Amino acid sequence: MVHVGPGYPADPGILGRAAELARIEELLGAVDGTGPQVLVLTGEPGAGKSTLVDWTAEQGRARALRVLRVRGSEGEAGLGLSGVHQLLHPLLPGDALPAPQREALDRAFGLSAAPDESALEQLSLCVSVLALIGDAAAQRPLLLLVDDAQWLDLGSVDVLGFLARRLEGKPVVLLLAAREDSVPARFDRDFPQVAIGPLRRAAAGLLLDALPSPPRGRARTRILQEAAGNPLALIELTRALARGRTGTDQGGGAALPLTARLENLFAAELTGLPESTREALVLVAAAGTGHLADLLRAAPSSDVVQALVPAERVALVRIEDGQVLLRHPLVRSAILHAASFAERRQAHLALASALAGEPDRRAWHLAAAATGQDAEIADALAESAERARARGGYAAAAAALERAAELTPAPQLRARRLLMAAQAAMFAGHPQWVGEISGRVGDLTEDARLRAEASLLGGWALGMTLRHEEALTLLFGVAEATATSAPDLALSTLSTAATSVYHSGSAFHRSELRRIGALIDETGDPAALAWSRAAVDPHRRRSQLLGLSKDALAAMAPESLADLTALGATTWILDETEQAVRLLGQTMDVIRRAGSAGMNASVTQTLALALFESGSWTAAQDAADEAFWTATEAGADNVTLGSCLLQATLLALRGDHATARAQAMEAVRGVDLRRSLNLQVRHRYAAGMAAFVAGDHADAYEQLRATFTRDFRPAPVHYHASVYHLGDLAAAAVRAGRTDDARTVVEAVEHGLGPDRSPRLSAVLHRAAALLGGVERAEDHFRAALADSTTDCWPFEKALTRLDFGEWLRRRHRSAEARPHLNAALECFQRLDARPWTDRAASELRAAGAPAATAASAPGELTVRERQIAELAAQGLTNRDIGARLYLSPRTVGYHLHKIFPKLGIHTRAQLRDTLPQDPPQ
């Protein structure tokens, strides 16, 4: 591949990249929404990513697209939102946006945020950026180019990841290029990728022939061999040969890695430049940003522009539009590598002096110039971290605190700052980073409290990544060690451990949680106590657990994230589902106000489960989608997998059994589900219901049967999740001819549960007994399952019982008694869009002598979200357009519309305008 520009007079264009160029052409064509709107280029240094990005920019301009670009910079990797600021700078301040969004952009990219202000909500910033892009795209289609993404600050990566997933319906395409081993986590697996591999030997030969002094003979063979198809290496090794150097180890020693060899080649090119030019280049490389104004302020006594002329002549840099652009990022690495520490330090100090009005950048330059630990610089970085936190930039705060800790002389303060960095990384949603930082605290301090808090964070990080065994080893050790000396910390640790205990499902871990809990004073945090007790065994001593939960709710601080999270989980696991939905929704409000993305994923997943169980399936789908993307970006594998399984379950229950089965299988590919019995059971349930809907009742039974052990006395595989599938197990058994085996399971599990059960679980057991028992007891069990009005909180489960009972009555020629049950079931299934059961209930109703009809609801009965979607659809917007406005997937919009039409008594979108009242909703 050949770079277009000075120093390359024999320019043959781009060689050997036909496939990559075709993919980029497809991307540019997708600006009208006809294909994927994001493409990720990956490759080793020197593969030609930047050249492809430049070519894309030229093609975009030729197509009349407005081009916005950002190139990552190592020098700004620690500055929160510096990358996205560079990208959006031409569009700021966004005067056409509503005031709240302008204010969010100003707080993020200006200096208006003060440490005492509340944190800028991450979602607010992301939505404001999305609105800014949407407003600009409405005037002219946009091409967003991100080069060297591996050096973007984490805050910018978060915003770009949010933006990339919401381009659908907008005339915007995004091309992101990054080194193959450093693709940002937000882009490493969720978007189409093009790997830029080595050039084929023929293309590499053509490239060599296009250079000013093409090599010949053995030298050519050696260059082709050493370059291994890397375009930049081909060019630079040929230049080295022309200067009498090949860049190889003439002493016969081991060859350096290719990237190091290339950096040395760039450094070799510097030796012939004047000293003033080398000094200016060190300043450029240290600055990282390339702003000419910064360089001029940093070197007021030098003519920086004139000093760079020799570097321009050899195509190391290019100056244009107030920017000093390096030919390639490796040039910067080579310059810094070739410079002495004294030269680099002098450059950073000069830049720090020039940036007195930009305290964050100044602090980082001072840190780069530090010769050792320095309390003043460490304090400056800690202050920078506080400013980043005030803006909701927890990732930038974590990076600043981590570096501040390295510069802090006092070991105790160093350990405390590392702990604060780990906490910021947790709130930023980076569990792997949390684990790395927290693991260093113990080496710096003997303070038992600090070490325990670090271990708590480390255990949280391990649990978020499906490493429950390791997490619990760490957390149980902390909890037991601090049970008497610091019971508050011990209880908090045990509460964190309870989440991994639940997911693990191991009997040993449950017994350890119970044993260590008995060592801790029960007068501590009531919410943590309630969750740690409920997570051990929610089906026994339920009345006592409900009492603990009630006491904790009475003592809870309204804005306490820890209390809300613990009690939301507690009420959910105890089948207080409606209360769980309220508490978890309140938790999400607090999280969004605090900008605490790290807590978002697990809470959203629990909320999605509670919504699913309570019959709010569309809201559950939305929450599962949000949990999935948040977890994917955070590296929270536990939530990523769980969200996929809930989505697969919803697909199955709504009739798309093939997609559901495929998604469930793909979700667990390569995952050892023995590490999480909870996920193992949820996977089996999704697969089992997909098989049931497909009519493969034998497989459905085997999948559901696998949620219980094969012991002589079967037991739940997961002590909590398995038992709710007994009714579906019984239904599959009846159709698969496996009633005897299923009856053994139900009787054994019921015997082990004890009498203190939730109304929901009692109804599930009665349904199973009715389906599997004798005729003489079936009706009693059906009526017992339906008798308690509190089971209305779980409408799908109750509707299944009504359907089973209605079928049972009709087959005994009691159609008049069957019809009310079948009608109620049909109404529920239609509301949930559970199409397989809707068809079955309608068929049963017809067989019972009644038409399967449902009265349409009045428009006023639409939910707020349904009303929003209906009004937008009435304006003629497509599902894709509506989703783009409301941050929903087109599929989710379709689910909503499928519910809206029957409510309004209409059949087409064209009828919406006449059906909806004209007064706006309040």
N, C-alpha and C positions, 0 to 999 in steps of 0.2 A: 504494500500500500504506500502511496506517495502523498506527502503533504503538499497542498497547493499553496504556493507563496514564495517569498524571497528565499534564495538559497537552493531552490529546486528548479532551475531553468528548463531542464528537459522534463517536462511534466506530461506523462502519458495518461494521467487520470488515475482512477482507482482500479487496481488489478486484483483479480482473484477473489472478488467479493460479490459476484453476481447474485448469489442466494441472499446475502445480507441486504443488498440494495433493493432486491425485490420485496423483502419483508418490510423495509422502511417505506417503500412505495405504497404497500398495503396500509401501513399505519397512516400515512398522509391522506390516503383515500378515505380512511375511516372518520375523517373530520365531520362527515355528514351522518355519522352514526351507523354505518353499514358494517362495522366490524369492531374488533378490539381496539380500544383507544389508548392503550398503554403498551409500550414495548421496552424491554430491558436488554441492553447490550452488555455482555460480559466478555472478559478476555484478560490475558496477562498484560503487564505493562509493555507498551510498544506494539500491541497487536493492531492498533489503528482505530481505537474507539473514538478518539477525539476527531480524527479525520472523517469518520462516518457522521459524527455529530455536526461537523462543519458542513458536510455535503447536505445533510438534512436541512440545515438552516438555509442554504442556498435554494434547495428545492421548495422549501416552504415559502420563501419570499417570491419565488417564481409563480407559486400558486395563489399569491395574494394573501397569504396567512401572516398574521402579526407574530413575530418571533420574540419570545422571552427566554433568556438564558441565565443559567447559573453554573458556575464551576466551583466545586468544592475546594477548600483550602485548608491545609493542615494548620495554618496559623490561626484560623478562625473556628477550628473544630470544637473549641471549648466555649465559644460565645453563643449563647442561646439565640436561635432564630436568625443568625447572620446569613445563612444560605437562602432561606426563603425571602429575607429582606432584599438580597441581591436580585432574586428572581422577580420580585414584585415591584421593585423600585420605580420602574417606568409608569406603574399604575397608581402609585400612592400620590396623595393621601386618600383617594377614593371618595371624592366629594359627592358623587351621585348616590352613595350608599346611605341607608338610614343612619341616624345619629348613633345608636348603640353599636353598630358595626364599625362605624368610623372611629368611635372611641376605643373599641377593642384593638383595632389596627394601630391607633396612635399609642396606646399603652404598650403594645408589643414591640413596636419598631421605633418609638420615640424614647425620650427620657422622662416621661411624665409619671411613670409608676414610682411611688415612694415605698420604702420598706414597710411602712405602717399601713399601707393600703391592703385591702383584701386581695387574695391571689386572683389573677386573671384566669378565668375558667378556660381550660384547654379546648373544650368543645366550642365555646363562644368564639375563640380565636379561629379555630378551624372553619367554623361556619362563616365567619366574616371573610376569611380568605377565599372560601368557595364562592361567596357572593361577589367579591371583587373580581374574581376570574369570570364568573358568569356574566357580570355586567359588561366587562370588556369584550367577552366573546359574542355578546349580543350585537355589538357594533361591528366586529370583524373577527372571523375565526382565528383561533390561537394555536400556535405550536409552542409547547413548553419543552425546553431542552435542559437536561441536567447532566453535566459532565463531571467526572471524578466524584461520583456520589459517595464513595467510600470515605471521603474527607468532610462530608457535611456534618454539621452539628446534629445531635440527636433530636433536638426540638424541631429542626427543619425537616428531618426525616419523618417525624411523626405527622407534621402538617401535610407534607407531600403525600404520605401514605393515605391519609384521610381524603385528600383531594383526588388522588388517583382512583379511589374506589367509588367516586361519585361524579365521574365525568359523563356517564351515560345520559344521553339526551341533550348534551351541550356540544357546540361546535369547537371542541378542544381535543387535541391529542398530545400525548406526553411521551418523550423518549428519554430514557435514563441510562447512563453508561457508568459502569463501575468495574473495578478489578474483580476478576473471577472469584478470588478468595475473600473478598471484602464487600460483597453485595449487602446493602443495608437490610436488616431483618424484615422491614416492611415490604420489601420488594423481592425477597429471595425465592419465593415459591408460589406466589399468588397471581402473577402476571406472566404473559407470554415472554419467553426469553430467547435471545439469539446469542449463542456462544460463538465468539469470533476466534476460531482456531488458527493454527499455523497455515501459512500459504502452502499450496502444493508446490512441488519442486519446479514445475514448469512456470508457474506464476512467479515464483521467487527468482527464477532465472531472468524472466522478462523485466522484473523490477531492477535487477542488477544492471541489465543492459541499458536501462533508461537513465542511469546515473551518469554524472559528468565523466568519471574515470572508471569504466566498467572493469572489474577484475578478470583475469584470465588464468588458465592453467590450474596448477595446484592451489594457488591462492583462491581462485573461484570455488574450487571444491571445498577448501577448508572453510571459507566463509559460509557457503551453503550448509555445511555440516554444523558449524558452531552456531549459526543463527537459528537453525531448527525451524525455519519458516516464519520467524518473528520479523515483521517488516522494518521496525525501527532498528533492530539489531543488524539486519542486512545493510541498511543505509549507513549506520554508524561504523560498523566494522569495515565497510568499503572506504569510508572517509579515513579511518585509522590506517588502513593499508596505504592509501595515497600519501599519508604523512610518514610512512615508513613504520607504522605500528599496527599490530593486528589486534591488540587487546587480549591476547592469550598469554598464558604463563610460560615465558621463554625458558624458565628454569626446569620445566618438566614437572612441576608440582601439580597438585590437584587444581582443576579449573574452578574458578569461582562460580556461584550460581549466576544464571543469566541476568537477573535484574541487577545484581551487584556489579557484574561486568559492564553493563550498560551505564550505570551510574559513574563508574570509573572513566568510561569513554567520554561522558559529558564533562567530567572534571578535567580530563586531559585537554579538552578544547579550550579551557579557560587559561591555560598557561601562557598562551601567546597574546593575551589581552593586556592592555595597560593596567597598572595598579589601580588607577582611579576607576576604571571600568569594573575591575573585580570587586572593589569596595562597593560600588553602586549596585552590582549584582547581588552581593551579600545582603544589602539593605532591601532590595526587591524580594529576595527569597525569604528573609526574616519577616517582612511585612505580611506576606501571604495573600493579601487582598489585591495588590496591584494598583491601588489608587495612587495616581501620580502626586496628588496634593499632599498625601501623607508623607511621601518620600521627600518632597521639597521642604516640608516643615521639619523633617527629621535631619536634613542636611542643609541648613540655611547657608552655610559658607561654601557649598559645592554646587557646581552646575550639573545636576544629576542627569538632565536630558542630554547634555553634550557628552557626559561620561559614558552614557549608554550607546552612543553611536557605533563604536566598534562592535559591541554585542549585537546590534541590529544588523550590521554588515555580514556577520557570520550566522545570522538567523537564530540566535539564541533567544532574542526577545523581539517584540514588535510593540511600538507605542501608537495608540490610537484612541480617540474619544476619552482622553484623560486617564487611560488605563495602560499599565505596562504588562503586556501579555507574554508569558514564557512560551517557548515553542512547544513544550511538553512538560507535564508535571515532574517528570524525572529530571528535567533540567534543574528545577528547584532543589531536589534531593541531592543532585550532583554538586551544585554550588555550595550548599551547606556542608556536604561531606568533605569538600575540598578545602573549605575555610577552617581556620583554627578556632578553638573555643573563644579565644580573645577577640577575634574578628566578629564572630557571631554575637558575642556578648555586647560588644560595642554597638552593633547594629540594633539589637533589642533595646539597649539603654537609650539610644537616640530616638527610637520609635516611641518608647515610653514617655520620654520628655515631650515629644511632639503631640502626644495624645493625652495631654493633661485634662482635656475636657471630656474624654471618653474613659471613665474610670474602669470599665470592665476590660477593654482591650489593653489599657495601660497595665492593669494588674497581671494579665497573662504575659505581656512582654517582660515585665519585671521578674516574673517567675522563670521565664526562659533564660534570663540573664543571671539568675541567682547562682552564686558559687558554693552555696551550702544552705543549711537551714537558716531561715530568716523570718523572725517573728512578724516584722512589719509587712513584708510581702504576703506572708500567710494570712495576716489579718485582712489585707486588701482583697485577697481572693475570697476569704470568708464573707466579706461584705458584698462582693460581686455575687456570691452564691445567694445571699439574702435578697438582693435585687432580682435575681433570676426567679427565686421562689415566689416573690411578690407578684411577678408576672405570670405565675403558673408554670414556669420553666424548670420543672424538677430535674430534668436530665442535665441541663446546664448547671444547675445548683450542685448536683452530685459530682459532676466533673470538677467544678471549682473546689469543692470541699475535699475531694480526693487529692488534688494537687496541693491544696492548702495544708493538708495533713502531712504530706511529704516534706513541706518546708517548715513545719512547726517544730521548734527545739524541744519543748516540754513533752515528754512521752505521754503524760496523762491527757493533755489537751490534744495531742496528735491522735490518740486513740478515740477521744470523744468526737473529733472531727471526722474520722473515718466512720464512726458509728452514724453520725449525722448524714454522711455521704450515702451510706447504705440505706438509711431511711428515705432519703430523697430519691434514690434509685428505685426503691420499692414504690413510692408514690408515682414515679414516672412510668412504672409498669415494666421493669427490666429485671426479672427474678435472677437470671444468670449473673448479671452484674452485681446484684445484691449479694449473691453467694461469694463472689470473688472478693468484694470489699470487706464484708463482715468476717471472712476467714482470716483477715490480717490483724484484726483488733486484738486477738488473744496474745499475739507476739509482742504487743507494746505495753501491756498493762497487767498488773496483778489484781486490779480492782475486780472483785467478784461480780459486782453488779454490772459493770461495763461488759465483762466477758459473757455474762449470762444474756444480756440484751443482744449482744452480737450473735450469740448462738440461736437466740429466738428468731432473729432475722434470717440467719442461715437456714434454719429449719423451715421457715415460711417459704423461702426460695426453693428448697428441695421439694417441698410438697406441691408447689405449683408446677413442677416439671415431672410429675409422676414418679418421683423417687421417694415414695412414702416410707419405705423401710429405713433409709438413711435419715430422712427427716425425723422420724419418731425416735430413732436412737439418740439423736442430738437433743430433741425437745424433752424427751423423758428424763434424760440425764440432767438437764437444767432444772426442770420442775422438781425432781426429787432432791437435788442439791440445795435448792432455795426454799424448800417447803416450810421450814421453820424460820430461817434467817430473813427471808423476803417473801412472805406468803402472797403479797400482791403480784409480784413478778412471777411467782410459781403458778398462780392461778391463770394469769394472762398467757403464760407459756402452755399450760395445759389446755386452755381454750383453743390456742392455735393448733396444738397437737390433735385435738378432738376432730378437726376437719380432716386431717390425714388418716386418723383412725376410721372415720366414717368411710372414706374412699377406699381405704385398704380392705376393710371388712374382716380383718383377721381376728380370730377369737383371742389370740395371745395379746394383740395390741389392745383389745377392749379390756381384757383383764388387767393389763398394766395401767391403763387409764383409770380404771376403777381403784386399783391398789394405791397409786400415787395420789389420786384425788382424796383418799381417806386420810392422807398425811397432812393435808392443807387445811388451815383454819377456814371454816365455812362462813366467817363473818366478812369476807372480802367482797370483791366485785360480784354482785348478784347475777348480772347478765352472763359473765364468764362461767360462773358456777352452774347456771341453768343449762347452758349449752354443753359444757363438759359432762354433765350428768345425763342429759337427754341423748347425747351422741353415743353413749355406751349401750343403752338398751331402751329405745323409745316405746317399746310395746309392753314393758313391765312397769309397775308402779307409776302408771301414767297419771293418776290423780295427784300423786306427790310431785311429779315433774311439772304438771300444770300449775300447782301452787308455787313452785319456785319461779316459774315463768311469770306468773301474776305479780309476785313480789318484785321481781326484777323490772317489770314494766312500770310499776308504781314508783320505783326509785330511779328510773332512767332519766338522764339529761336529754332534752329534746334533740340537741344537735350532736350527741355523742356517736361518732361513727362506729366505734368499737361496740358500744351497747346495741345500737341498731342492727349491726351485722350479726352479732351473736343471737339476739332475740328473733330476728327474722329467720335465721336458720332453725332456732329452737321451735318456734311456732310451726314452721313448715314440717319438721320431722315428727311433731306431735299431732299432725293432721288438724291443726288450727289454720286451715289454708287461707281463709279470707283475711284473717289477721296477719298472716305471713305476707300476703300480697300488699297490704297496707304498709307494713313495716319495711319491707324490702323496697317498695316504691319511695318511701320517705328516705331510706338509706341512699338510693340513687340520687335523690335531690341534693343531699348533703355532699355526696361525692362530686357531683358536677359543680357545685358551688366552690368546693375546695380545690378542684383541678386534680383530684387524686386518681389518675388513670389506673394506677397499679392495683387498686382495690375493686375497680369496675368489673373486671371479667368474672370473678367468682360470684359476686353479688348478682350480676345480671343473669348468670346461668341459673342460680337458685330461684330468682324471680321468674325466669322463663319456665322452670319446672312447676312452680306454684300456679302460674297463669294457665299452663296446660292442664293441670289437674282441676282447676276451678272452671274450666270450660271457656276461657278466653284464648282460643287457639290462635287467632290472628295476632293478638298482642304477644302471645308466647313465641310465635314465629319471628316477630320483629325483635324481641328480646334475645332470642337464640342467635339471630343474625348479628346483632350488636355484640353479644358475648363472643361469638366466633371470631369476628374481625379484631376485637380488642385483644383477645387471647392470642390470636395468631401473631399480632404485632408485638405482644409482650413476651412471647415464648412460653406462655402458660399452657403446656401441652394437655394438662388435665382438663381444662375448660374447653380447649379447642376440640378435643375428642368428644367430650360430653355434649357440646352444642351440636356437633355433626350428628350424633346419635338421636338427639331430640328432633332435629330437622328430618332425619330419616323416618322417625316414628310418625311425625305429622304427615309426611308424604304417604306413608302406608295407610294411615287411617283415612286419608282423603282419597284413596283409590289408586295412587301411582305406585303400585307395588314393585314394579321393575326398577324404577329409579331409587326407591327406598332401599331395596335389597342391595343395589350396587353401591349406594352411598354408605350404607352400614358396613359393607365389606371393605370399602376403600378407607373408611375412617380408622379401622383397626389394623390395617395392613402394617406388618412389621412391629406391632405393639404387643408386648407380653401382658395380656389382660389378667394374669394371675397376680400382678402387682396392684390391681385395683378391681376388687370383686364387684364394687358398685358399677363400674363401667362395663364389666363383663356381663352383668345381669341386664343392664340397659341395652347392650348390644343384642343380646339374645331376644329381648322383648321386641326390639325394632325388627329383627329378622323374622321372628315368629309371627308378628302381625302382618308383615308383608306376605309371608307364605299363606296365612289365613285368608287374606283378601284375594290372593291369586287362586284360591281353591285347593291349594296343596295342604290339606289338613294333616296329613301324616308328618310332613316336615314342620308344620306349625307346632304340632304337639312336641316333636323332638326338641325344637328350639326353646319352647317354653318349659319343657321338662328339665332342660339343662340349667334352669335357674334354681333348681333344687338338687341336692346330692343324691347319689345312687346307693346310699347306705341302706341297711336293713330297716332302719327308721329314718326316712328321708328328712332332711333339714334344709332350711333356706341357704343357698350359696352366699347370699348377702343378707344379713340379719334383718335389714329394714326393707330394702328395695324389692326383694323376691316376693314377699308375702302378698303384695298387691296384685300379683299376676295369677293368683289361684283361680279366680273366676274365669279368666281367659284360658288358662290351662284346662279347666273343666269343659269349657265350650269346645275347644279343639279336640279334647279326648272323646267327647260324644260323637263327633264327626269322623274321628280316626279309629274308632273302635277300641279305645284304650281306657275305658272307664275304670276298670279294676285297678290299674296302676295309678291312675290319677286319684282315685279314692284313697289309696294308701298314702299318697303324698298329703292330701288335704287333712286326713285324720291325724297324721303324725305332726304336721305343722300346727294344727289347731290345738292339739294337746300340749305342745311346747310353748304356746303363746301365753297361756293363763287367761284369767277372766277380765283383767283390767284393760280393755281394748277401746280404741276409738270407734265412734259410730261408723266411720268409713270402713274400717277393717272388719267390723262385725257384718256389715252389708256384703262385703266381698266374700266372706266365709259362708254366709247364708246363700248367696247366689251359687257358689261352687257346690254346696251341699244339695241345693235344689236340683241342679243339673245332674249330679252323680248319684243321688239317693234314690230310694224307692218311691213309687207313685204315691204311696200313702202319706209320706212326709214332704213331698216336693212343694205342695201348695203352702204349707206352713212356713217353709224356709223362704219361698218367694215373698210372701206377705211380710215376714219379719224383715227381709232385706229392704222392703219399701216402706215400712211403717214409720221409721224415724225421719221427721221432716228435716233434720239437720243434714241428712245425706244429699239434700238439694245442692249443697256446696260443691258436689262432684257430679255434675250433670251427665257427663258421658257414661260414667260407670252406672249411674242410676238408669239412664236410658237403655243401656244394654240389659239390665235386669228386667225392665219393663218389656223390652222386646222378647226376651226369653220367656217371660211369664205369659205374654200375649200369645206367643206361638204355642205354649203348653196348653193354654185354655182353648184356643181354637181347635187344636187337634183332639180335644175332648168335647167338641161340639158345643162349646160355651162362648160362641162368637160375640154375643152381646156384652159379656164380661170382658172379653179380650180387647174389644175396640177402644175403650178409653186408654188402656195401657199402650196399645200400638200407636194411637194418635199422639200421645204424649212423647213417646219415643221418636216418632217421625219428626215432630216439631223440633226436638232437640238436635237430631241428626242434621236436619236441614240448616239449622242455625249454625252448627259447627262445620258445615260443608263436609260431613262424613259420608261421602257418596255411596260407598258399598253398603253401609247400614241404612242409608236413606232408601236405596232401592229395595233392600230386604224388607224394611218396615212397610213400605208402600205395597209390596207384593203381598205381605201378610194381611194388610188391611183390605185389599181387594178380595182376598180369599175369605176374609171374615165378613164380607158383604157390605163394605163401606168404601166410598171413594177416597183416595189418598189425596186430599186437598188441604191446603193450609191458607188461612186468611192472610192477606197482606197486611203488614204493619204500616202505620201511618208514617209519613216522612219525619215527624217529630221524634220517632223512636230510634232514629239513627244515632249512633255514637258520634262524638265530636270528630274522630278521625274519619268515620264513614261519611259524615257530612262534608268534610274537607274534600275527600276524594270525589264524592258525587258532584259537588259544585265544579271542580276542575274538569271532570269528565264531561259535564254539561256544556262547558266552554269549548269543547272539541279537542282537549288535550289527550294524547295517547297515554297508555300505561307507562311508557318510558318517560314521557314528559312529566307526568304526575309524580312518578318515583323520584325524578331529579329534584323536583321542588320540595318534596316532603322527606327526602333522604330514605326512601324505601326502594326495595327491588321491584322491578315490573311484575314479578311473580306475586309478591305480597299485595301489590295494587290489585292484581287480578282476583286474589282471594277475597279482598274487601268487596269488589264489585259483584262477585258471585253471591255475596250475602246481601248486598244493597238491593239488587233487582227484585228478589222475592219480597223484601220488606216494603218496597214501593209498589209492588204489583205490576211491574213492567218487565219487558223482555229485551229491549234494545237500549243502547246509549242515547239514541235520538229522542227517546221519550223522557230523558232526565230533565231537560229544560222546562218542559210543561208540567212535570210532576212536582218538582221542588218548589216550596214556597219562595216568594221573591224577597221577603224580609230576611236580612242577614241573621245568622245564629248569634245568640248572646254568649 
